[in-house]
């Protein structure tokens, strides 16, 4: 939609870097957003990934603990914070310093700091250090591993979701978008997946056939069932949608 894109870019240029605006639409409507031109306009307009916003509205309830693994600027962290409320908790993970700064800014602007935490770490299969590569500051396409052509890189801390659960409490729901490393993240979440305690539901973005195979195997082996973003069931033998929800079998609705 070239005309719409051009109009949005012209509108965006009216706002200087760092200006604070009110989100216009979607589940974040009325919240404050500190504008940074390195991020997509859909964040501050509020129409970014509406299907995911609606899925979060259906899945999250007051008092839940939400993990945002691969949080970028923190838009879905704000949406989740509004949904879980002060009785809940949100923990946003991103290894990029500019992203964590943005998350913290948005959280503080909206008074969510008492129950929202930004963690400047990548999430992976083992605790340690790794190379994080990205196209530009604030890019949503960053990944663990060596830099490819035209990319920048830095060394970052890596945690696992099992370790995070010990530090911040067990999550009720995890949004996972880590550009193809989703299988590795699940390998570092064995305690969450297989524990007899309450297990989290997941909203996962897939990145290619191998990623899908790894993710599906790990979740199916742990007794999870799959759903599309509207809540419709997806059979274990079917190709998973690009975004899907997984719930432990005993909590299927």
C-alpha positions as CSV (number, residue, x, y, z in Angstrom):
1,X,0.0,0.0,0.0
2,X,2.5,2.7,-1.2
3,X,0.1,5.6,-0.7
4,X,-0.7,4.7,2.9
5,X,3.0,4.1,3.6
6,X,3.9,7.5,2.2
7,X,1.2,9.2,4.2
8,X,2.4,7.5,7.4
9,X,6.0,8.5,6.8
10,X,5.0,12.1,6.3
11,X,2.9,12.0,9.5
12,X,5.9,10.5,11.4
13,X,8.2,13.3,10.3
14,X,6.0,15.8,12.1
15,X,7.2,14.3,15.4
16,X,10.8,14.9,16.5
17,X,12.9,12.1,17.9
18,X,12.0,11.5,21.5
19,X,8.7,13.2,21.5
20,X,5.9,11.7,23.6
21,X,2.6,10.9,21.9
22,X,-0.6,9.1,22.8
23,X,-1.1,5.7,21.1
24,X,-4.1,6.2,18.8
25,X,-5.7,2.7,18.3
26,X,-5.6,-0.9,19.3
27,X,-5.2,-2.3,22.8
28,X,-2.6,0.3,23.7
29,X,-4.9,3.2,22.8
30,X,-4.5,6.0,25.3
31,X,-1.1,4.9,26.6
32,X,1.9,7.1,26.1
33,X,4.7,6.2,23.7
34,X,8.1,7.9,23.3
35,X,8.7,8.2,19.6
36,X,11.9,6.9,18.1
37,X,12.2,6.9,14.4
38,X,14.3,3.7,14.4
39,X,11.1,1.7,15.2
40,X,8.0,1.0,13.1
41,X,5.2,3.6,13.0
42,X,2.7,0.9,13.8
43,X,3.8,1.0,17.5
44,X,2.8,4.6,18.2
45,X,-0.2,4.5,15.9
46,X,-1.3,1.3,17.7
47,X,-2.3,-0.9,14.8
48,X,0.8,-3.1,14.9
49,X,0.1,-6.9,14.6
50,X,-3.6,-6.5,15.6
51,X,-4.1,-10.3,15.5
52,X,-1.4,-10.7,18.1
53,X,-2.9,-7.9,20.2
54,X,-6.3,-9.7,20.1
55,X,-4.7,-13.0,21.0
56,X,-3.1,-11.5,24.0
57,X,-6.4,-10.0,25.1
58,X,-8.0,-13.4,24.9
59,X,-5.2,-15.3,26.6
60,X,-4.0,-12.9,29.4
61,X,-6.0,-12.1,32.6
62,X,-5.4,-9.9,35.6
63,X,-2.6,-11.2,37.8
64,X,-0.8,-13.2,35.1
65,X,3.0,-13.2,34.7
66,X,4.0,-12.4,31.1
67,X,7.4,-12.9,29.5
68,X,8.2,-11.0,26.3
69,X,11.3,-12.8,24.8
70,X,12.6,-10.7,21.9
71,X,10.7,-7.6,23.0
72,X,12.2,-5.0,20.6
73,X,10.8,-1.6,21.6
74,X,8.4,-3.0,24.2
75,X,5.1,-2.5,22.4
76,X,3.6,-5.9,23.4
77,X,5.0,-5.5,26.9
78,X,2.8,-2.4,27.3
79,X,-0.2,-4.2,25.9
80,X,0.4,-7.1,28.3
81,X,1.0,-4.7,31.3
82,X,-2.4,-3.2,30.7
83,X,-4.0,-6.6,30.6
84,X,-2.3,-8.2,33.6
85,X,-2.6,-5.1,35.7
86,X,-0.7,-4.3,39.0
87,X,-1.5,-7.7,40.4
88,X,0.5,-9.3,37.5
89,X,4.0,-9.0,36.2
90,X,5.7,-8.4,32.9
91,X,9.3,-9.2,32.1
92,X,10.7,-8.0,28.7
93,X,14.0,-9.6,27.4
94,X,16.1,-8.0,24.7
95,X,19.9,-8.0,24.3
96,X,20.1,-4.6,22.4
97,X,20.9,-1.7,24.7
98,X,18.7,0.8,22.6
99,X,15.8,-1.6,22.8
100,X,16.0,-2.0,26.6
101,X,16.3,1.7,27.0
102,X,13.1,2.2,25.0
103,X,11.3,-0.5,27.0
104,X,12.2,1.2,30.2
105,X,11.1,4.6,28.9
106,X,7.7,3.3,27.8
107,X,7.2,1.4,31.1
108,X,8.0,4.4,33.2
109,X,6.0,6.8,31.1
110,X,2.9,4.7,31.7
111,X,3.4,4.0,35.4
112,X,4.0,0.3,34.8
113,X,7.5,0.3,36.4
114,X,6.3,-1.3,39.7
115,X,5.4,-4.5,37.9
116,X,7.3,-4.4,34.6
117,X,11.0,-5.2,34.2
118,X,13.3,-4.8,31.2
119,X,16.2,-7.3,31.1
120,X,19.1,-6.6,28.8
121,X,19.8,-10.2,27.9
122,X,19.2,-12.6,25.0
123,X,17.2,-15.7,25.8
124,X,18.7,-18.9,24.5
125,X,19.5,-22.6,25.3
126,X,22.2,-22.0,27.9
127,X,23.4,-19.2,30.3
128,X,26.5,-17.4,29.1
129,X,27.8,-14.9,26.5
130,X,27.2,-14.8,22.8
131,X,27.5,-12.6,19.7
132,X,24.3,-10.7,18.9
133,X,24.1,-9.4,15.3
134,X,21.7,-6.9,13.8
135,X,21.1,-4.7,10.8
136,X,20.7,-1.3,12.6
137,X,20.0,0.0,16.1
138,X,16.4,-1.0,17.0
139,X,16.1,-3.5,14.2
140,X,13.5,-6.3,14.9
141,X,15.6,-8.8,12.9
142,X,18.5,-9.2,15.4
143,X,19.8,-12.7,16.0
144,X,22.4,-14.6,18.0
145,X,25.4,-15.6,15.9
146,X,28.0,-14.0,13.8
147,X,27.3,-10.9,11.7
148,X,26.2,-11.5,8.1
149,X,26.9,-9.1,5.2
150,X,26.1,-5.5,6.3
151,X,25.3,-6.4,9.9
152,X,26.7,-5.1,13.1
153,X,27.4,-7.2,16.2
154,X,28.1,-7.0,19.9
155,X,28.7,-9.4,22.8
156,X,25.7,-9.9,25.1
157,X,24.6,-11.9,28.1
158,X,22.4,-14.9,27.5
159,X,19.9,-16.4,30.0
160,X,17.5,-19.2,29.7
161,X,13.8,-19.2,30.5
162,X,14.3,-21.7,33.3
163,X,16.9,-19.4,34.9
164,X,14.6,-16.4,34.3
165,X,11.8,-18.2,36.1
166,X,14.1,-18.6,39.1
167,X,14.9,-14.9,39.1
168,X,11.6,-13.3,38.2
169,X,8.9,-16.0,38.9
170,X,7.3,-18.6,36.7
171,X,5.6,-17.1,33.7
172,X,1.9,-17.8,32.9
173,X,2.4,-16.8,29.3
174,X,5.4,-16.4,27.1
175,X,5.6,-14.4,23.8
176,X,8.6,-15.8,21.9
177,X,10.1,-14.1,18.8
178,X,13.8,-14.6,18.5
179,X,14.4,-14.8,14.8
180,X,14.9,-18.6,14.3
181,X,16.3,-19.5,17.7
182,X,13.0,-20.5,19.2
183,X,14.0,-24.2,19.4
184,X,17.1,-23.3,21.4
185,X,15.0,-21.2,23.7
186,X,12.7,-24.1,24.4
187,X,15.7,-26.3,25.0
188,X,16.6,-23.9,27.8
189,X,13.0,-24.1,29.2
190,X,12.9,-27.8,30.1
191,X,11.8,-27.0,33.6
192,X,8.9,-24.9,32.5
193,X,7.8,-27.3,29.8
194,X,8.0,-30.6,31.8
195,X,7.5,-29.5,35.4
196,X,4.5,-30.8,37.3
197,X,3.8,-27.3,38.4
198,X,1.6,-24.9,36.3
199,X,3.1,-24.7,32.8
200,X,2.9,-21.6,30.7
201,X,1.1,-21.0,27.4
202,X,3.1,-19.7,24.5
203,X,2.6,-17.3,21.6
204,X,5.5,-18.1,19.2
205,X,6.6,-16.7,15.8
206,X,8.2,-19.3,13.5
207,X,11.1,-18.6,11.2
208,X,11.3,-21.4,8.6
209,X,10.7,-25.1,8.3
210,X,13.6,-26.2,10.6
211,X,12.4,-23.8,13.3
212,X,8.9,-25.2,13.0
213,X,10.1,-28.8,13.2
214,X,12.2,-28.1,16.3
215,X,9.5,-26.1,18.1
216,X,6.7,-28.5,17.3
217,X,8.7,-31.5,18.5
218,X,9.7,-30.0,21.8
219,X,6.2,-28.7,22.6
220,X,4.4,-31.9,21.4
221,X,6.8,-34.1,23.4
222,X,5.8,-32.0,26.5
223,X,2.1,-32.5,25.9
224,X,1.2,-29.2,24.4
225,X,-1.6,-28.6,21.8
226,X,-1.5,-26.0,19.1
227,X,-3.9,-23.2,18.1
228,X,-4.0,-20.3,15.6
229,X,-4.2,-16.7,16.8
230,X,-8.0,-16.9,16.7
231,X,-8.0,-19.8,19.1
232,X,-8.9,-22.5,16.6
233,X,-7.2,-25.8,17.1
234,X,-4.4,-27.0,14.8
235,X,-3.7,-30.7,14.6
236,X,-0.2,-31.9,15.4
237,X,0.1,-33.3,11.9
238,X,-0.6,-29.9,10.2
239,X,1.8,-27.2,9.3
240,X,1.8,-24.6,12.1
241,X,0.8,-21.0,11.3
242,X,3.6,-18.4,11.2
243,X,2.3,-17.2,14.6
244,X,0.6,-19.8,16.8
245,X,-0.4,-20.4,20.4
246,X,0.5,-23.5,22.4
247,X,-1.2,-24.6,25.6
248,X,-0.5,-27.5,27.9
249,X,-3.2,-30.2,27.3
250,X,-4.8,-29.9,30.7
251,X,-5.6,-26.2,30.1
252,X,-7.1,-26.5,26.6
253,X,-10.2,-24.3,26.5
